[in-house]
Amino acid sequence: MVERTKNMAGPLLMGGEIADAVIEAAKIDNPGKDIIVDDHTAYVRIEADGGMIIREETVGECLGRPFEIRDLEVKLSGYSGFIETHDDYVRFYLDKVL
């Protein structure tokens, strides 16, 4: 089991189909990183040491249908670290690694 550190960053999403696809996409979009998933059914915390990128295209592939990054924002309850949004991806990160 991967241990949480002070350097974790990532989304807190409402549980469901999009959260499941984001978990899968996080693993694909962040090769070499351990993605930690804390699933509480109603919400899911997804984190990685130093942060992660979630790409619109990858989430759509995981869902098996078109997906827009703004659809992620609707399901986003919160996040750890900082967030940087772009047209086709979202980056969760820390200002500096502790």
mmCIF file as gemmi writes it, N, C-alpha and C atoms, coordinates in Angstrom:
data_model
loop_
_atom_site.group_PDB
_atom_site.id
_atom_site.type_symbol
_atom_site.label_atom_id
_atom_site.label_alt_id
_atom_site.label_comp_id
_atom_site.label_asym_id
_atom_site.label_entity_id
_atom_site.label_seq_id
_atom_site.pdbx_PDB_ins_code
_atom_site.Cartn_x
_atom_site.Cartn_y
_atom_site.Cartn_z
_atom_site.occupancy
_atom_site.B_iso_or_equiv
_atom_site.pdbx_formal_charge
_atom_site.auth_seq_id
_atom_site.auth_asym_id
_atom_site.pdbx_PDB_model_num
ATOM 1 N N . MET Axp A 1 ? 0.847 -1.196 0 1 0 ? 1 A 1
ATOM 2 C CA . MET Axp A 1 ? 0 0 0 1 0 ? 1 A 1
ATOM 3 C C . MET Axp A 1 ? 0.882 1.246 0 1 0 ? 1 A 1
ATOM 4 N N . VAL Axp A 2 ? 0.508 2.211 -0.803 1 0 ? 2 A 1
ATOM 5 C CA . VAL Axp A 2 ? 1.252 3.463 -0.906 1 0 ? 2 A 1
ATOM 6 C C . VAL Axp A 2 ? 0.838 4.377 0.239 1 0 ? 2 A 1
ATOM 7 N N . GLU Axp A 3 ? 1.817 4.98 0.873 1 0 ? 3 A 1
ATOM 8 C CA . GLU Axp A 3 ? 1.558 5.88 2 1 0 ? 3 A 1
ATOM 9 C C . GLU Axp A 3 ? 1.328 7.305 1.52 1 0 ? 3 A 1
ATOM 10 N N . ARG Axp A 4 ? 0.429 7.994 2.186 1 0 ? 4 A 1
ATOM 11 C CA . ARG Axp A 4 ? 0.206 9.406 1.894 1 0 ? 4 A 1
ATOM 12 C C . ARG Axp A 4 ? 1.394 10.206 2.417 1 0 ? 4 A 1
ATOM 13 N N . THR Axp A 5 ? 1.72 11.278 1.71 1 0 ? 5 A 1
ATOM 14 C CA . THR Axp A 5 ? 2.779 12.175 2.145 1 0 ? 5 A 1
ATOM 15 C C . THR Axp A 5 ? 2.2 13.578 2.282 1 0 ? 5 A 1
ATOM 16 N N . LYS Axp A 6 ? 3.024 14.513 2.7 1 0 ? 6 A 1
ATOM 17 C CA . LYS Axp A 6 ? 2.599 15.911 2.773 1 0 ? 6 A 1
ATOM 18 C C . LYS Axp A 6 ? 2.553 16.548 1.389 1 0 ? 6 A 1
ATOM 19 N N . ASN Axp A 7 ? 3.001 15.818 0.387 1 0 ? 7 A 1
ATOM 20 C CA . ASN Axp A 7 ? 3.092 16.355 -0.975 1 0 ? 7 A 1
ATOM 21 C C . ASN Axp A 7 ? 1.956 15.91 -1.879 1 0 ? 7 A 1
ATOM 22 N N . MET Axp A 8 ? 0.85 15.408 -1.318 1 0 ? 8 A 1
ATOM 23 C CA . MET Axp A 8 ? -0.248 14.881 -2.119 1 0 ? 8 A 1
ATOM 24 C C . MET Axp A 8 ? -1.097 15.996 -2.711 1 0 ? 8 A 1
ATOM 25 N N . ALA Axp A 9 ? -1.541 15.782 -3.952 1 0 ? 9 A 1
ATOM 26 C CA . ALA Axp A 9 ? -2.453 16.719 -4.605 1 0 ? 9 A 1
ATOM 27 C C . ALA Axp A 9 ? -3.343 15.933 -5.553 1 0 ? 9 A 1
ATOM 28 N N . GLY Axp A 10 ? -4.593 16.372 -5.679 1 0 ? 10 A 1
ATOM 29 C CA . GLY Axp A 10 ? -5.525 15.716 -6.582 1 0 ? 10 A 1
ATOM 30 C C . GLY Axp A 10 ? -6.961 16.103 -6.284 1 0 ? 10 A 1
ATOM 31 N N . PRO Axp A 11 ? -7.897 15.587 -7.095 1 0 ? 11 A 1
ATOM 32 C CA . PRO Axp A 11 ? -9.302 15.971 -6.963 1 0 ? 11 A 1
ATOM 33 C C . PRO Axp A 11 ? -10.072 15.182 -5.913 1 0 ? 11 A 1
ATOM 34 N N . LEU Axp A 12 ? -11.137 15.791 -5.425 1 0 ? 12 A 1
ATOM 35 C CA . LEU Axp A 12 ? -12.15 15.162 -4.594 1 0 ? 12 A 1
ATOM 36 C C . LEU Axp A 12 ? -13.432 15.251 -5.417 1 0 ? 12 A 1
ATOM 37 N N . LEU Axp A 13 ? -13.935 14.102 -5.863 1 0 ? 13 A 1
ATOM 38 C CA . LEU Axp A 13 ? -15.068 14.075 -6.784 1 0 ? 13 A 1
ATOM 39 C C . LEU Axp A 13 ? -16.274 13.383 -6.178 1 0 ? 13 A 1
ATOM 40 N N . MET Axp A 14 ? -17.471 13.771 -6.634 1 0 ? 14 A 1
ATOM 41 C CA . MET Axp A 14 ? -18.667 13.019 -6.302 1 0 ? 14 A 1
ATOM 42 C C . MET Axp A 14 ? -18.512 11.64 -6.926 1 0 ? 14 A 1
ATOM 43 N N . GLY Axp A 15 ? -18.902 10.604 -6.206 1 0 ? 15 A 1
ATOM 44 C CA . GLY Axp A 15 ? -18.782 9.241 -6.71 1 0 ? 15 A 1
ATOM 45 C C . GLY Axp A 15 ? -19.655 9.012 -7.926 1 0 ? 15 A 1
ATOM 46 N N . GLY Axp A 16 ? -19.278 8.027 -8.731 1 0 ? 16 A 1
ATOM 47 C CA . GLY Axp A 16 ? -20.077 7.682 -9.9 1 0 ? 16 A 1
ATOM 48 C C . GLY Axp A 16 ? -19.224 7.417 -11.118 1 0 ? 16 A 1
ATOM 49 N N . GLU Axp A 17 ? -19.871 7.422 -12.258 1 0 ? 17 A 1
ATOM 50 C CA . GLU Axp A 17 ? -19.25 7.072 -13.53 1 0 ? 17 A 1
ATOM 51 C C . GLU Axp A 17 ? -18.053 7.95 -13.883 1 0 ? 17 A 1
ATOM 52 N N . ILE Axp A 18 ? -18.183 9.254 -13.69 1 0 ? 18 A 1
ATOM 53 C CA . ILE Axp A 18 ? -17.077 10.156 -14.028 1 0 ? 18 A 1
ATOM 54 C C . ILE Axp A 18 ? -15.913 9.946 -13.07 1 0 ? 18 A 1
ATOM 55 N N . ALA Axp A 19 ? -16.192 9.782 -11.794 1 0 ? 19 A 1
ATOM 56 C CA . ALA Axp A 19 ? -15.112 9.531 -10.831 1 0 ? 19 A 1
ATOM 57 C C . ALA Axp A 19 ? -14.363 8.253 -11.196 1 0 ? 19 A 1
ATOM 58 N N . ASP Axp A 20 ? -15.09 7.207 -11.575 1 0 ? 20 A 1
ATOM 59 C CA . ASP Axp A 20 ? -14.452 5.949 -11.975 1 0 ? 20 A 1
ATOM 60 C C . ASP Axp A 20 ? -13.559 6.154 -13.197 1 0 ? 20 A 1
ATOM 61 N N . ALA Axp A 21 ? -14.043 6.934 -14.162 1 0 ? 21 A 1
ATOM 62 C CA . ALA Axp A 21 ? -13.259 7.205 -15.368 1 0 ? 21 A 1
ATOM 63 C C . ALA Axp A 21 ? -12.036 8.062 -15.054 1 0 ? 21 A 1
ATOM 64 N N . VAL Axp A 22 ? -12.168 9.006 -14.139 1 0 ? 22 A 1
ATOM 65 C CA . VAL Axp A 22 ? -11.037 9.855 -13.751 1 0 ? 22 A 1
ATOM 66 C C . VAL Axp A 22 ? -9.966 9.024 -13.052 1 0 ? 22 A 1
ATOM 67 N N . ILE Axp A 23 ? -10.364 8.074 -12.239 1 0 ? 23 A 1
ATOM 68 C CA . ILE Axp A 23 ? -9.392 7.19 -11.585 1 0 ? 23 A 1
ATOM 69 C C . ILE Axp A 23 ? -8.581 6.446 -12.64 1 0 ? 23 A 1
ATOM 70 N N . GLU Axp A 24 ? -9.271 5.862 -13.598 1 0 ? 24 A 1
ATOM 71 C CA . GLU Axp A 24 ? -8.6 5.123 -14.666 1 0 ? 24 A 1
ATOM 72 C C . GLU Axp A 24 ? -7.714 6.048 -15.492 1 0 ? 24 A 1
ATOM 73 N N . ALA Axp A 25 ? -8.229 7.231 -15.829 1 0 ? 25 A 1
ATOM 74 C CA . ALA Axp A 25 ? -7.467 8.202 -16.619 1 0 ? 25 A 1
ATOM 75 C C . ALA Axp A 25 ? -6.235 8.697 -15.867 1 0 ? 25 A 1
ATOM 76 N N . ALA Axp A 26 ? -6.359 8.897 -14.564 1 0 ? 26 A 1
ATOM 77 C CA . ALA Axp A 26 ? -5.22 9.361 -13.756 1 0 ? 26 A 1
ATOM 78 C C . ALA Axp A 26 ? -4.073 8.366 -13.84 1 0 ? 26 A 1
ATOM 79 N N . LYS Axp A 27 ? -4.397 7.086 -13.818 1 0 ? 27 A 1
ATOM 80 C CA . LYS Axp A 27 ? -3.364 6.051 -13.916 1 0 ? 27 A 1
ATOM 81 C C . LYS Axp A 27 ? -2.698 6.061 -15.294 1 0 ? 27 A 1
ATOM 82 N N . ILE Axp A 28 ? -3.474 6.334 -16.335 1 0 ? 28 A 1
ATOM 83 C CA . ILE Axp A 28 ? -2.941 6.379 -17.704 1 0 ? 28 A 1
ATOM 84 C C . ILE Axp A 28 ? -2.137 7.658 -17.941 1 0 ? 28 A 1
ATOM 85 N N . ASP Axp A 29 ? -2.675 8.795 -17.499 1 0 ? 29 A 1
ATOM 86 C CA . ASP Axp A 29 ? -2.063 10.099 -17.777 1 0 ? 29 A 1
ATOM 87 C C . ASP Axp A 29 ? -0.848 10.407 -16.908 1 0 ? 29 A 1
ATOM 88 N N . ASN Axp A 30 ? -0.617 9.619 -15.883 1 0 ? 30 A 1
ATOM 89 C CA . ASN Axp A 30 ? 0.482 9.881 -14.953 1 0 ? 30 A 1
ATOM 90 C C . ASN Axp A 30 ? 1.332 8.631 -14.76 1 0 ? 30 A 1
ATOM 91 N N . PRO Axp A 31 ? 1.952 8.159 -15.84 1 0 ? 31 A 1
ATOM 92 C CA . PRO Axp A 31 ? 2.742 6.924 -15.742 1 0 ? 31 A 1
ATOM 93 C C . PRO Axp A 31 ? 3.885 7.087 -14.735 1 0 ? 31 A 1
ATOM 94 N N . GLY Axp A 32 ? 4.121 6.033 -13.991 1 0 ? 32 A 1
ATOM 95 C CA . GLY Axp A 32 ? 5.197 6.053 -13.005 1 0 ? 32 A 1
ATOM 96 C C . GLY Axp A 32 ? 4.783 6.623 -11.664 1 0 ? 32 A 1
ATOM 97 N N . LYS Axp A 33 ? 3.58 7.17 -11.574 1 0 ? 33 A 1
ATOM 98 C CA . LYS Axp A 33 ? 3.097 7.708 -10.295 1 0 ? 33 A 1
ATOM 99 C C . LYS Axp A 33 ? 2.148 6.717 -9.653 1 0 ? 33 A 1
ATOM 100 N N . ASP Axp A 34 ? 2.208 6.635 -8.35 1 0 ? 34 A 1
ATOM 101 C CA . ASP Axp A 34 ? 1.247 5.84 -7.599 1 0 ? 34 A 1
ATOM 102 C C . ASP Axp A 34 ? 0.024 6.71 -7.345 1 0 ? 34 A 1
ATOM 103 N N . ILE Axp A 35 ? -1.119 6.285 -7.877 1 0 ? 35 A 1
ATOM 104 C CA . ILE Axp A 35 ? -2.368 7.016 -7.688 1 0 ? 35 A 1
ATOM 105 C C . ILE Axp A 35 ? -3.08 6.399 -6.492 1 0 ? 35 A 1
ATOM 106 N N . ILE Axp A 36 ? -3.359 7.216 -5.497 1 0 ? 36 A 1
ATOM 107 C CA . ILE Axp A 36 ? -4.047 6.756 -4.29 1 0 ? 36 A 1
ATOM 108 C C . ILE Axp A 36 ? -5.524 7.116 -4.414 1 0 ? 36 A 1
ATOM 109 N N . VAL Axp A 37 ? -6.372 6.111 -4.226 1 0 ? 37 A 1
ATOM 110 C CA . VAL Axp A 37 ? -7.823 6.302 -4.327 1 0 ? 37 A 1
ATOM 111 C C . VAL Axp A 37 ? -8.439 5.977 -2.977 1 0 ? 37 A 1
ATOM 112 N N . ASP Axp A 38 ? -9.161 6.946 -2.438 1 0 ? 38 A 1
ATOM 113 C CA . ASP Axp A 38 ? -9.872 6.786 -1.178 1 0 ? 38 A 1
ATOM 114 C C . ASP Axp A 38 ? -11.359 6.9 -1.505 1 0 ? 38 A 1
ATOM 115 N N . ASP Axp A 39 ? -12.014 5.753 -1.704 1 0 ? 39 A 1
ATOM 116 C CA . ASP Axp A 39 ? -13.4 5.702 -2.182 1 0 ? 39 A 1
ATOM 117 C C . ASP Axp A 39 ? -14.364 5.572 -1.013 1 0 ? 39 A 1
ATOM 118 N N . HIS Axp A 40 ? -15.222 6.582 -0.864 1 0 ? 40 A 1
ATOM 119 C CA . HIS Axp A 40 ? -16.24 6.595 0.183 1 0 ? 40 A 1
ATOM 120 C C . HIS Axp A 40 ? -17.642 6.504 -0.41 1 0 ? 40 A 1
ATOM 121 N N . THR Axp A 41 ? -17.753 5.967 -1.61 1 0 ? 41 A 1
ATOM 122 C CA . THR Axp A 41 ? -18.986 5.8 -2.376 1 0 ? 41 A 1
ATOM 123 C C . THR Axp A 41 ? -19.595 7.14 -2.787 1 0 ? 41 A 1
ATOM 124 N N . ALA Axp A 42 ? -19.972 7.972 -1.847 1 0 ? 42 A 1
ATOM 125 C CA . ALA Axp A 42 ? -20.565 9.269 -2.183 1 0 ? 42 A 1
ATOM 126 C C . ALA Axp A 42 ? -19.528 10.232 -2.744 1 0 ? 42 A 1
ATOM 127 N N . TYR Axp A 43 ? -18.283 10.069 -2.306 1 0 ? 43 A 1
ATOM 128 C CA . TYR Axp A 43 ? -17.202 10.892 -2.846 1 0 ? 43 A 1
ATOM 129 C C . TYR Axp A 43 ? -15.931 10.059 -2.929 1 0 ? 43 A 1
ATOM 130 N N . VAL Axp A 44 ? -15.038 10.49 -3.804 1 0 ? 44 A 1
ATOM 131 C CA . VAL Axp A 44 ? -13.783 9.773 -4.029 1 0 ? 44 A 1
ATOM 132 C C . VAL Axp A 44 ? -12.645 10.789 -4.032 1 0 ? 44 A 1
ATOM 133 N N . ARG Axp A 45 ? -11.632 10.534 -3.195 1 0 ? 45 A 1
ATOM 134 C CA . ARG Axp A 45 ? -10.427 11.363 -3.187 1 0 ? 45 A 1
ATOM 135 C C . ARG Axp A 45 ? -9.377 10.632 -4.019 1 0 ? 45 A 1
ATOM 136 N N . ILE Axp A 46 ? -8.811 11.334 -5.004 1 0 ? 46 A 1
ATOM 137 C CA . ILE Axp A 46 ? -7.804 10.767 -5.893 1 0 ? 46 A 1
ATOM 138 C C . ILE Axp A 46 ? -6.568 11.65 -5.768 1 0 ? 46 A 1
ATOM 139 N N . GLU Axp A 47 ? -5.443 11.077 -5.332 1 0 ? 47 A 1
ATOM 140 C CA . GLU Axp A 47 ? -4.249 11.878 -5.091 1 0 ? 47 A 1
ATOM 141 C C . GLU Axp A 47 ? -2.994 11.156 -5.576 1 0 ? 47 A 1
ATOM 142 N N . ALA Axp A 48 ? -1.964 11.946 -5.788 1 0 ? 48 A 1
ATOM 143 C CA . ALA Axp A 48 ? -0.641 11.421 -6.102 1 0 ? 48 A 1
ATOM 144 C C . ALA Axp A 48 ? 0.391 12.346 -5.482 1 0 ? 48 A 1
ATOM 145 N N . ASP Axp A 49 ? 1.523 11.773 -5.136 1 0 ? 49 A 1
ATOM 146 C CA . ASP Axp A 49 ? 2.617 12.558 -4.595 1 0 ? 49 A 1
ATOM 147 C C . ASP Axp A 49 ? 3.057 13.589 -5.632 1 0 ? 49 A 1
ATOM 148 N N . GLY Axp A 50 ? 2.977 14.862 -5.295 1 0 ? 50 A 1
ATOM 149 C CA . GLY Axp A 50 ? 3.361 15.927 -6.209 1 0 ? 50 A 1
ATOM 150 C C . GLY Axp A 50 ? 2.27 16.371 -7.162 1 0 ? 50 A 1
ATOM 151 N N . GLY Axp A 51 ? 1.171 15.624 -7.229 1 0 ? 51 A 1
ATOM 152 C CA . GLY Axp A 51 ? 0.059 16.018 -8.077 1 0 ? 51 A 1
ATOM 153 C C . GLY Axp A 51 ? -0.119 15.134 -9.292 1 0 ? 51 A 1
ATOM 154 N N . MET Axp A 52 ? -1.013 15.578 -10.191 1 0 ? 52 A 1
ATOM 155 C CA . MET Axp A 52 ? -1.346 14.79 -11.37 1 0 ? 52 A 1
ATOM 156 C C . MET Axp A 52 ? -1.998 15.647 -12.439 1 0 ? 52 A 1
ATOM 157 N N . ILE Axp A 53 ? -2.061 15.08 -13.623 1 0 ? 53 A 1
ATOM 158 C CA . ILE Axp A 53 ? -2.765 15.679 -14.755 1 0 ? 53 A 1
ATOM 159 C C . ILE Axp A 53 ? -3.91 14.749 -15.13 1 0 ? 53 A 1
ATOM 160 N N . ILE Axp A 54 ? -5.066 15.327 -15.439 1 0 ? 54 A 1
ATOM 161 C CA . ILE Axp A 54 ? -6.219 14.586 -15.933 1 0 ? 54 A 1
ATOM 162 C C . ILE Axp A 54 ? -6.561 15.177 -17.3 1 0 ? 54 A 1
ATOM 163 N N . ARG Axp A 55 ? -6.46 14.365 -18.342 1 0 ? 55 A 1
ATOM 164 C CA . ARG Axp A 55 ? -6.706 14.825 -19.708 1 0 ? 55 A 1
ATOM 165 C C . ARG Axp A 55 ? -8.136 14.491 -20.157 1 0 ? 55 A 1
ATOM 166 N N . GLU Axp A 56 ? -8.759 15.47 -20.792 1 0 ? 56 A 1
ATOM 167 C CA . GLU Axp A 56 ? -10.114 15.335 -21.313 1 0 ? 56 A 1
ATOM 168 C C . GLU Axp A 56 ? -10.244 14.114 -22.231 1 0 ? 56 A 1
ATOM 169 N N . GLU Axp A 57 ? -9.315 13.953 -23.146 1 0 ? 57 A 1
ATOM 170 C CA . GLU Axp A 57 ? -9.361 12.85 -24.108 1 0 ? 57 A 1
ATOM 171 C C . GLU Axp A 57 ? -9.297 11.488 -23.41 1 0 ? 57 A 1
ATOM 172 N N . THR Axp A 58 ? -8.44 11.374 -22.412 1 0 ? 58 A 1
ATOM 173 C CA . THR Axp A 58 ? -8.287 10.104 -21.708 1 0 ? 58 A 1
ATOM 174 C C . THR Axp A 58 ? -9.553 9.76 -20.928 1 0 ? 58 A 1
ATOM 175 N N . VAL Axp A 59 ? -10.143 10.732 -20.262 1 0 ? 59 A 1
ATOM 176 C CA . VAL Axp A 59 ? -11.385 10.475 -19.518 1 0 ? 59 A 1
ATOM 177 C C . VAL Axp A 59 ? -12.476 10.035 -20.491 1 0 ? 59 A 1
ATOM 178 N N . GLY Axp A 60 ? -12.573 10.693 -21.637 1 0 ? 60 A 1
ATOM 179 C CA . GLY Axp A 60 ? -13.562 10.311 -22.654 1 0 ? 60 A 1
ATOM 180 C C . GLY Axp A 60 ? -13.36 8.879 -23.131 1 0 ? 60 A 1
ATOM 181 N N . GLU Axp A 61 ? -12.102 8.496 -23.337 1 0 ? 61 A 1
ATOM 182 C CA . GLU Axp A 61 ? -11.803 7.118 -23.744 1 0 ? 61 A 1
ATOM 183 C C . GLU Axp A 61 ? -12.216 6.126 -22.659 1 0 ? 61 A 1
ATOM 184 N N . CYS Axp A 62 ? -11.967 6.477 -21.41 1 0 ? 62 A 1
ATOM 185 C CA . CYS Axp A 62 ? -12.333 5.604 -20.295 1 0 ? 62 A 1
ATOM 186 C C . CYS Axp A 62 ? -13.858 5.506 -20.132 1 0 ? 62 A 1
ATOM 187 N N . LEU Axp A 63 ? -14.563 6.588 -20.436 1 0 ? 63 A 1
ATOM 188 C CA . LEU Axp A 63 ? -16.024 6.593 -20.364 1 0 ? 63 A 1
ATOM 189 C C . LEU Axp A 63 ? -16.648 5.894 -21.569 1 0 ? 63 A 1
ATOM 190 N N . GLY Axp A 64 ? -15.931 5.922 -22.692 1 0 ? 64 A 1
ATOM 191 C CA . GLY Axp A 64 ? -16.479 5.366 -23.92 1 0 ? 64 A 1
ATOM 192 C C . GLY Axp A 64 ? -17.432 6.31 -24.619 1 0 ? 64 A 1
ATOM 193 N N . ARG Axp A 65 ? -17.287 7.596 -24.317 1 0 ? 65 A 1
ATOM 194 C CA . ARG Axp A 65 ? -18.135 8.634 -24.95 1 0 ? 65 A 1
ATOM 195 C C . ARG Axp A 65 ? -17.421 9.969 -24.855 1 0 ? 65 A 1
ATOM 196 N N . PRO Axp A 66 ? -17.897 10.947 -25.619 1 0 ? 66 A 1
ATOM 197 C CA . PRO Axp A 66 ? -17.269 12.27 -25.543 1 0 ? 66 A 1
ATOM 198 C C . PRO Axp A 66 ? -17.351 12.842 -24.121 1 0 ? 66 A 1
ATOM 199 N N . PHE Axp A 67 ? -16.309 13.566 -23.758 1 0 ? 67 A 1
ATOM 200 C CA . PHE Axp A 67 ? -16.22 14.165 -22.431 1 0 ? 67 A 1
ATOM 201 C C . PHE Axp A 67 ? -15.533 15.511 -22.574 1 0 ? 67 A 1
ATOM 202 N N . GLU Axp A 68 ? -16.02 16.502 -21.866 1 0 ? 68 A 1
ATOM 203 C CA . GLU Axp A 68 ? -15.393 17.817 -21.858 1 0 ? 68 A 1
ATOM 204 C C . GLU Axp A 68 ? -14.901 18.101 -20.444 1 0 ? 68 A 1
ATOM 205 N N . ILE Axp A 69 ? -13.766 18.772 -20.348 1 0 ? 69 A 1
ATOM 206 C CA . ILE Axp A 69 ? -13.15 19.026 -19.05 1 0 ? 69 A 1
ATOM 207 C C . ILE Axp A 69 ? -14.097 19.793 -18.125 1 0 ? 69 A 1
ATOM 208 N N . ARG Axp A 70 ? -14.976 20.595 -18.672 1 0 ? 70 A 1
ATOM 209 C CA . ARG Axp A 70 ? -15.929 21.325 -17.826 1 0 ? 70 A 1
ATOM 210 C C . ARG Axp A 70 ? -16.897 20.377 -17.117 1 0 ? 70 A 1
ATOM 211 N N . ASP Axp A 71 ? -17.101 19.154 -17.688 1 0 ? 71 A 1
ATOM 212 C CA . ASP Axp A 71 ? -17.932 18.151 -17.024 1 0 ? 71 A 1
ATOM 213 C C . ASP Axp A 71 ? -17.268 17.658 -15.742 1 0 ? 71 A 1
ATOM 214 N N . LEU Axp A 72 ? -15.952 17.68 -15.71 1 0 ? 72 A 1
ATOM 215 C CA . LEU Axp A 72 ? -15.211 17.313 -14.508 1 0 ? 72 A 1
ATOM 216 C C . LEU Axp A 72 ? -15.448 18.353 -13.417 1 0 ? 72 A 1
ATOM 217 N N . GLU Axp A 73 ? -15.465 19.606 -13.799 1 0 ? 73 A 1
ATOM 218 C CA . GLU Axp A 73 ? -15.63 20.693 -12.834 1 0 ? 73 A 1
ATOM 219 C C . GLU Axp A 73 ? -16.967 20.598 -12.11 1 0 ? 73 A 1
ATOM 220 N N . VAL Axp A 74 ? -17.998 20.087 -12.778 1 0 ? 74 A 1
ATOM 221 C CA . VAL Axp A 74 ? -19.316 19.931 -12.166 1 0 ? 74 A 1
ATOM 222 C C . VAL Axp A 74 ? -19.276 18.887 -11.05 1 0 ? 74 A 1
ATOM 223 N N . LYS Axp A 75 ? -18.456 17.855 -11.208 1 0 ? 75 A 1
ATOM 224 C CA . LYS Axp A 75 ? -18.352 16.768 -10.228 1 0 ? 75 A 1
ATOM 225 C C . LYS Axp A 75 ? -17.283 17.016 -9.174 1 0 ? 75 A 1
ATOM 226 N N . LEU Axp A 76 ? -16.521 18.095 -9.328 1 0 ? 76 A 1
ATOM 227 C CA . LEU Axp A 76 ? -15.411 18.401 -8.43 1 0 ? 76 A 1
ATOM 228 C C . LEU Axp A 76 ? -15.93 19.043 -7.143 1 0 ? 76 A 1
ATOM 229 N N . SER Axp A 77 ? -15.846 18.304 -6.034 1 0 ? 77 A 1
ATOM 230 C CA . SER Axp A 77 ? -16.29 18.823 -4.735 1 0 ? 77 A 1
ATOM 231 C C . SER Axp A 77 ? -15.205 19.633 -4.057 1 0 ? 77 A 1
ATOM 232 N N . GLY Axp A 78 ? -13.961 19.325 -4.375 1 0 ? 78 A 1
ATOM 233 C CA . GLY Axp A 78 ? -12.82 19.998 -3.777 1 0 ? 78 A 1
ATOM 234 C C . GLY Axp A 78 ? -11.553 19.388 -4.33 1 0 ? 78 A 1
ATOM 235 N N . TYR Axp A 79 ? -10.432 19.767 -3.757 1 0 ? 79 A 1
ATOM 236 C CA . TYR Axp A 79 ? -9.149 19.217 -4.199 1 0 ? 79 A 1
ATOM 237 C C . TYR Axp A 79 ? -8.087 19.527 -3.16 1 0 ? 79 A 1
ATOM 238 N N . SER Axp A 80 ? -7.014 18.757 -3.217 1 0 ? 80 A 1
ATOM 239 C CA . SER Axp A 80 ? -5.86 19.045 -2.375 1 0 ? 80 A 1
ATOM 240 C C . SER Axp A 80 ? -4.787 19.655 -3.265 1 0 ? 80 A 1
ATOM 241 N N . GLY Axp A 81 ? -4.012 20.557 -2.714 1 0 ? 81 A 1
ATOM 242 C CA . GLY Axp A 81 ? -3.006 21.259 -3.506 1 0 ? 81 A 1
ATOM 243 C C . GLY Axp A 81 ? -3.623 22.44 -4.24 1 0 ? 81 A 1
ATOM 244 N N . PHE Axp A 82 ? -3.104 22.696 -5.417 1 0 ? 82 A 1
ATOM 245 C CA . PHE Axp A 82 ? -3.582 23.781 -6.267 1 0 ? 82 A 1
ATOM 246 C C . PHE Axp A 82 ? -4.136 23.186 -7.548 1 0 ? 82 A 1
ATOM 247 N N . ILE Axp A 83 ? -4.922 23.967 -8.287 1 0 ? 83 A 1
ATOM 248 C CA . ILE Axp A 83 ? -5.502 23.49 -9.537 1 0 ? 83 A 1
ATOM 249 C C . ILE Axp A 83 ? -5.195 24.483 -10.651 1 0 ? 83 A 1
ATOM 250 N N . GLU Axp A 84 ? -4.913 23.95 -11.804 1 0 ? 84 A 1
ATOM 251 C CA . GLU Axp A 84 ? -4.659 24.747 -13.007 1 0 ? 84 A 1
ATOM 252 C C . GLU Axp A 84 ? -5.514 24.13 -14.107 1 0 ? 84 A 1
ATOM 253 N N . THR Axp A 85 ? -6.477 24.886 -14.635 1 0 ? 85 A 1
ATOM 254 C CA . THR Axp A 85 ? -7.367 24.345 -15.653 1 0 ? 85 A 1
ATOM 255 C C . THR Axp A 85 ? -6.991 24.861 -17.039 1 0 ? 85 A 1
ATOM 256 N N . HIS Axp A 86 ? -7.138 23.991 -18.008 1 0 ? 86 A 1
ATOM 257 C CA . HIS Axp A 86 ? -6.876 24.302 -19.412 1 0 ? 86 A 1
ATOM 258 C C . HIS Axp A 86 ? -8.052 23.778 -20.229 1 0 ? 86 A 1
ATOM 259 N N . ASP Axp A 87 ? -8.077 24.071 -21.505 1 0 ? 87 A 1
ATOM 260 C CA . ASP Axp A 87 ? -9.183 23.628 -22.352 1 0 ? 87 A 1
ATOM 261 C C . ASP Axp A 87 ? -9.311 22.107 -22.414 1 0 ? 87 A 1
ATOM 262 N N . ASP Axp A 88 ? -8.19 21.402 -22.361 1 0 ? 88 A 1
ATOM 263 C CA . ASP Axp A 88 ? -8.242 19.954 -22.56 1 0 ? 88 A 1
ATOM 264 C C . ASP Axp A 88 ? -7.617 19.136 -21.425 1 0 ? 88 A 1
ATOM 265 N N . TYR Axp A 89 ? -7.215 19.782 -20.351 1 0 ? 89 A 1
ATOM 266 C CA . TYR Axp A 89 ? -6.718 19.041 -19.194 1 0 ? 89 A 1
ATOM 267 C C . TYR Axp A 89 ? -6.767 19.895 -17.935 1 0 ? 89 A 1
ATOM 268 N N . VAL Axp A 90 ? -6.68 19.203 -16.802 1 0 ? 90 A 1
ATOM 269 C CA . VAL Axp A 90 ? -6.607 19.854 -15.497 1 0 ? 90 A 1
ATOM 270 C C . VAL Axp A 90 ? -5.355 19.328 -14.808 1 0 ? 90 A 1
ATOM 271 N N . ARG Axp A 91 ? -4.638 20.229 -14.17 1 0 ? 91 A 1
ATOM 272 C CA . ARG Axp A 91 ? -3.428 19.846 -13.432 1 0 ? 91 A 1
ATOM 273 C C . ARG Axp A 91 ? -3.634 20.175 -11.959 1 0 ? 91 A 1
ATOM 274 N N . PHE Axp A 92 ? -3.424 19.177 -11.114 1 0 ? 92 A 1
ATOM 275 C CA . PHE Axp A 92 ? -3.432 19.355 -9.665 1 0 ? 92 A 1
ATOM 276 C C . PHE Axp A 92 ? -1.98 19.272 -9.227 1 0 ? 92 A 1
ATOM 277 N N . TYR Axp A 93 ? -1.531 20.228 -8.424 1 0 ? 93 A 1
ATOM 278 C CA . TYR Axp A 93 ? -0.101 20.279 -8.081 1 0 ? 93 A 1
ATOM 279 C C . TYR Axp A 93 ? 0.106 20.991 -6.762 1 0 ? 93 A 1
ATOM 280 N N . LEU Axp A 94 ? 1.336 20.954 -6.306 1 0 ? 94 A 1
ATOM 281 C CA . LEU Axp A 94 ? 1.736 21.714 -5.135 1 0 ? 94 A 1
ATOM 282 C C . LEU Axp A 94 ? 2.651 22.829 -5.6 1 0 ? 94 A 1
ATOM 283 N N . ASP Axp A 95 ? 2.607 23.952 -4.902 1 0 ? 95 A 1
ATOM 284 C CA . ASP Axp A 95 ? 3.467 25.079 -5.248 1 0 ? 95 A 1
ATOM 285 C C . ASP Axp A 95 ? 4.927 24.679 -5.139 1 0 ? 95 A 1
ATOM 286 N N . LYS Axp A 96 ? 5.231 23.917 -4.101 1 0 ? 96 A 1
ATOM 287 C CA . LYS Axp A 96 ? 6.57 23.387 -3.933 1 0 ? 96 A 1
ATOM 288 C C . LYS Axp A 96 ? 6.459 22.054 -3.205 1 0 ? 96 A 1
ATOM 289 N N . VAL Axp A 97 ? 7.381 21.195 -3.447 1 0 ? 97 A 1
ATOM 290 C CA . VAL Axp A 97 ? 7.395 19.897 -2.791 1 0 ? 97 A 1
ATOM 291 C C . VAL Axp A 97 ? 7.995 20.084 -1.404 1 0 ? 97 A 1
ATOM 292 N N . LEU Axp A 98 ? 7.317 19.549 -0.408 1 0 ? 98 A 1
ATOM 293 C CA . LEU Axp A 98 ? 7.788 19.668 0.984 1 0 ? 98 A 1
ATOM 294 C C . LEU Axp A 98 ? 8.815 18.598 1.29 1 0 ? 98 A 1
